[in-house]
Amino acid sequence: MQIKKKNDIGEILDNFSSFAKWDASGEKLYLVFADNKRGGQWTLMNYSDDRFSVHGVGQDYVDEKESFFEERNSVVSFLWDNRAALKAAVKPTT
């Protein structure tokens, strides 16, 4: 999938279930991708009430708790800043 503009990220969010895995115990969809700035990984989560959150973990760090996004634009901006890693995570495996 191409990510050339923020609208492309909106399409990923609109079709999140196509890219994400289901966590039955947490009752949420999640997508893991690289945290290139800190050398670890991000987990983006989507709950049934359509809230998104993110949590980071790496060899030298663990975020204390997941951070919830208040607005859709905040999720889009976060993913735009991490678009290279996001693109790799949603790339179809063929």
Secondary structure, DSSP 8 states (H G I E B T S, - for coil): ----SHHHHHHHHHTHHHH-EEETTTTEEEEEEEETTTTEEEEEEEETTS-EEEEEEESS-B-SS-EE-SSHHHHHHHHHHTHHHHHHHHS---
